[in-house]
């Protein structure tokens, strides 16, 4: 396939229909452009770590998440109506299921933190990168280059050092954190399968709306319903930044760019989220990474570079690779 052909027609790894070059969100640099935008999404998710920590000192998790995703949904809804994009029943179904996966990830991680350490939860959630590679190959018949697979496990080792400092102690909540990782993996995999088949703006909006509704439901059930619909001026800054940049922009970018790269490669790029989080925590909260953390961050970067070697060595960057 020539570079011109690749730019004009990119076929998703799910076997869905071809995506024309002028589709919404088509990166000008092909797969490289998609990778850079996904890295930017991980950057904003990393920025959200210290901001969310600050907001949760004033309100509960469900209140913050409910307001964050409700605001994100309203912004995306306005954008969708302004664009007059097509809305189909499949978008509603797919967006709702993706929203359920994403809500499950947030909910399970929060529940896990009640019974395990933050470092354990962070590492086990990060294992979604491994689950994406293995489940993608098993359930979706995705083909992985050996360098990509090696990069995934190298990044997983880096996540262990970055989040746990090289020390591990099993806790009862670890199973919940693993279920969270599975939810994240299924979200990434099905986003890659469904994003090429519908309007990415509506697909993202339905996800955000689903999460907002589920947060509201659980908030009411847990007694936080009144606070959810109350003004909290003390969290306005973190709320706006998280809703606009770490939610609307980041998830819209993920949904759009997964049409142009593989799910495994997407998950590998998202391993940079805790790296960015650690950097922002250092500058904004004064938290230090430590030697093991620095080593872990370097391993994650090495894993990303390793996964790119086939394209670098061959001089080609197409979205599908296979074991060789």
SETORVO-700084 format. One record per residue (C-alpha): x, y, z; residue number from 1. Coordinates in pm, whole numbers, plus 50000, padded with zeros to 5 digits. Example, Ala and Ser with C-alpha at 12.3 -4.5 7.8 and 13.67 -1.06 7.14 Angstrom:
BEGIN
R       X       Y       Z     i
R   51230   49550   50780     1
R   51367   49894   50714     2
END
This chain:
BEGIN
R       X       Y       Z     i
R   50000   50000   50000     1
R   50142   50340   49906     2
R   50150   50633   50148     3
R   49889   50812   49936     4
R   49658   50511   49946     5
R   49704   50486   50322     6
R   49608   50851   50369     7
R   49301   50823   50151     8
R   49157   50498   50286     9
R   49236   50355   50628    10
R   49069   50031   50725    11
R   49009   49972   51096    12
R   49154   49668   51264    13
R   48801   49547   51343    14
R   48730   49475   50980    15
R   48474   49755   50956    16
R   48418   49985   50661    17
R   48690   50204   50520    18
R   48731   50552   50664    19
R   48768   50829   50406    20
R   49052   51072   50445    21
R   48822   51368   50502    22
R   48642   51195   50792    23
R   48613   51392   51114    24
R   48935   51374   51309    25
R   49157   51228   51038    26
R   49511   51316   51149    27
R   49720   51480   50878    28
R   50019   51263   50967    29
R   49839   50929   50933    30
R   49922   50685   51213    31
R   50194   50912   51351    32
R   49945   51197   51382    33
R   49702   50962   51559    34
R   49974   50850   51799    35
R   50066   51208   51890    36
R   49704   51303   51952    37
R   49650   50994   52169    38
R   49963   51092   52361    39
R   49809   51436   52412    40
R   49496   51270   52552    41
R   49714   51076   52798    42
R   49882   51407   52886    43
R   49550   51562   52989    44
R   49449   51250   53184    45
R   49780   51275   53368    46
R   49709   51642   53440    47
R   49373   51539   53588    48
R   49534   51328   53865    49
R   49635   51613   54101    50
R   49326   51815   54007    51
R   49090   51530   54094    52
R   49278   51472   54419    53
R   49222   51837   54509    54
R   48852   51825   54416    55
R   48791   51509   54621    56
R   48896   51690   54935    57
R   48570   51889   54900    58
R   48315   51649   54743    59
R   48261   51273   54704    60
R   48376   51074   54403    61
R   48025   51029   54261    62
R   47945   51398   54296    63
R   48262   51503   54116    64
R   48230   51239   53844    65
R   47860   51311   53798    66
R   47917   51683   53750    67
R   48227   51627   53536    68
R   48055   51394   53290    69
R   47726   51587   53291    70
R   47913   51904   53191    71
R   48109   51708   52930    72
R   47787   51563   52788    73
R   47623   51906   52759    74
R   47928   52047   52579    75
R   47941   51753   52339    76
R   47565   51764   52282    77
R   47591   52132   52183    78
R   47878   52046   51950    79
R   47683   51759   51792    80
R   47374   51974   51735    81
R   47587   52253   51589    82
R   47753   52008   51347    83
R   47422   51846   51249    84
R   47598   51510   51230    85
R   47398   51196   51158    86
R   47264   51005   51458    87
R   47181   50637   51419    88
R   47046   50374   51652    89
R   47372   50183   51643    90
R   47551   50489   51780    91
R   47313   50498   52076    92
R   47365   50128   52147    93
R   47741   50134   52101    94
R   47785   50459   52294    95
R   47576   50331   52585    96
R   47780   50009   52608    97
R   48109   50200   52590    98
R   47977   50432   52861    99
R   47894   50132   53081   100
R   48247   49994   53036   101
R   48396   50331   53125   102
R   48170   50384   53426   103
R   48252   50032   53548   104
R   48622   50119   53528   105
R   48578   50436   53737   106
R   48345   50265   53985   107
R   48558   49951   54030   108
R   48875   50152   54076   109
R   48707   50366   54341   110
R   48576   50054   54516   111
R   48918   49888   54494   112
R   49079   50183   54671   113
R   48870   50104   54980   114
R   49036   49762   55017   115
R   49380   49798   54860   116
R   49659   50052   54830   117
R   49661   50328   54570   118
R   49982   50185   54425   119
R   49831   49838   54383   120
R   49518   49983   54222   121
R   49723   50200   53985   122
R   49942   49911   53872   123
R   49662   49659   53831   124
R   49449   49909   53641   125
R   49748   49974   53416   126
R   49756   49604   53329   127
R   49476   49687   53086   128
R   49757   49731   52833   129
R   49829   49357   52860   130
R   49460   49263   52853   131
R   49406   49470   52538   132
R   49685   49285   52358   133
R   49582   48937   52473   134
R   49205   48980   52444   135
R   49241   49159   52112   136
R   49435   48865   51970   137
R   49201   48608   52122   138
R   48855   48761   52078   139
R   48902   49004   51788   140
R   49175   48818   51595   141
R   49400   49125   51606   142
R   49746   49061   51469   143
R   50041   49183   51677   144
R   50401   49230   51579   145
R   50640   49069   51825   146
R   50795   49411   51895   147
R   50454   49549   51992   148
R   50392   49256   52226   149
R   50737   49296   52380   150
R   50671   49667   52422   151
R   50344   49591   52603   152
R   50512   49371   52863   153
R   50803   49612   52899   154
R   50553   49890   52969   155
R   50374   49665   53221   156
R   50702   49617   53406   157
R   50752   49993   53400   158
R   50402   50045   53542   159
R   50488   49811   53829   160
R   50797   50013   53923   161
R   50630   50349   53869   162
R   50318   50278   54074   163
R   50445   50042   54347   164
R   50809   50145   54385   165
R   50906   49781   54324   166
R   50723   49653   54636   167
R   50408   49443   54633   168
R   50167   49333   54902   169
R   49847   49152   54809   170
R   49521   49309   54931   171
R   49156   49209   54910   172
R   49071   49491   54670   173
R   49322   49377   54409   174
R   49058   49163   54234   175
R   48837   49472   54194   176
R   49132   49658   54041   177
R   49184   49372   53795   178
R   48816   49389   53698   179
R   48869   49763   53645   180
R   49157   49683   53409   181
R   48932   49444   53217   182
R   48667   49717   53184   183
R   48928   49959   53049   184
R   49053   49693   52806   185
R   48704   49624   52671   186
R   48644   49998   52636   187
R   48959   50039   52426   188
R   48888   49728   52217   189
R   48526   49811   52141   190
R   48608   50175   52074   191
R   48848   50051   51807   192
R   48576   49823   51667   193
R   48288   50072   51668   194
R   48445   50415   51611   195
R   48485   50362   51234   196
R   48116   50279   51196   197
R   47948   50594   51324   198
R   47979   50964   51400   199
R   48258   50995   51659   200
R   48105   51309   51814   201
R   47771   51141   51883   202
R   47944   50821   51994   203
R   48150   51014   52249   204
R   47852   51223   52362   205
R   47640   50913   52430   206
R   47925   50767   52636   207
R   47949   51078   52849   208
R   47571   51096   52892   209
R   47557   50730   52998   210
R   47828   50783   53260   211
R   47654   51096   53392   212
R   47325   50907   53428   213
R   47489   50614   53605   214
R   47676   50850   53840   215
R   47349   51025   53922   216
R   47175   50692   53987   217
R   47447   50566   54219   218
R   47473   50905   54390   219
R   47103   50894   54474   220
R   47131   50534   54597   221
R   47427   50621   54822   222
R   47275   50940   54963   223
R   47480   51188   54756   224
R   47193   51289   54528   225
R   47137   51630   54688   226
R   47507   51722   54666   227
R   47519   51619   54302   228
R   47275   51896   54206   229
R   47433   52157   54432   230
R   47681   52428   54329   231
R   48034   52364   54461   232
R   48240   52673   54380   233
R   48550   52529   54546   234
R   48585   52264   54272   235
R   48504   52489   53976   236
R   48862   52503   53845   237
R   48934   52129   53856   238
R   48582   52056   53728   239
R   48613   52275   53418   240
R   48965   52157   53332   241
R   48873   51791   53378   242
R   48543   51823   53189   243
R   48682   52018   52893   244
R   49034   51881   52848   245
R   49045   51543   53027   246
R   48695   51439   52916   247
R   48552   51616   52609   248
R   48883   51663   52429   249
R   49060   51345   52549   250
R   48777   51098   52490   251
R   48681   51260   52161   252
R   49042   51223   52050   253
R   49051   50860   52164   254
R   48729   50776   51980   255
R   48842   50950   51661   256
R   49204   50839   51655   257
R   49142   50472   51728   258
R   49016   50452   51370   259
R   49375   50498   51255   260
R   49582   50282   51491   261
R   49553   49948   51666   262
R   49393   49892   52007   263
R   49716   49743   52146   264
R   49916   50044   52033   265
R   49653   50277   52182   266
R   49674   50101   52519   267
R   50052   50122   52507   268
R   50039   50498   52450   269
R   49794   50532   52740   270
R   50062   50384   52969   271
R   50205   50735   52960   272
R   49908   50858   53165   273
R   50063   50767   53506   274
R   50397   50906   53388   275
R   50237   51243   53314   276
R   50041   51210   53639   277
R   50362   51162   53838   278
R   50523   51462   53667   279
R   50226   51688   53740   280
R   50201   51555   54097   281
R   50566   51656   54146   282
R   50517   52010   54021   283
R   50169   52075   54161   284
R   50164   51869   54482   285
R   50532   51826   54563   286
R   50515   51445   54538   287
R   50841   51271   54445   288
R   50873   50978   54208   289
R   51179   50803   54352   290
R   51442   50594   54176   291
R   51206   50303   54104   292
R   50947   50544   53965   293
R   51198   50703   53730   294
R   51312   50359   53616   295
R   50950   50261   53557   296
R   50883   50572   53350   297
R   51190   50496   53137   298
R   51070   50139   53082   299
R   50731   50267   52965   300
R   50903   50500   52720   301
R   51125   50213   52605   302
R   50817   49998   52549   303
R   50662   50266   52330   304
R   50982   50305   52126   305
R   51016   49926   52091   306
R   50663   49900   51953   307
R   50755   50158   51687   308
R   51066   49975   51567   309
R   50897   49775   51289   310
R   50771   50092   51125   311
R   51100   50275   51178   312
R   51310   49991   51037   313
R   51085   49931   50737   314
R   51021   50298   50668   315
R   50648   50230   50668   316
R   50380   50312   50926   317
R   50067   50117   50850   318
R   49809   50041   51116   319
R   49819   49660   51105   320
R   50111   49444   51202   321
R   50148   49075   51260   322
R   50378   48824   51428   323
R   50689   48762   51223   324
END
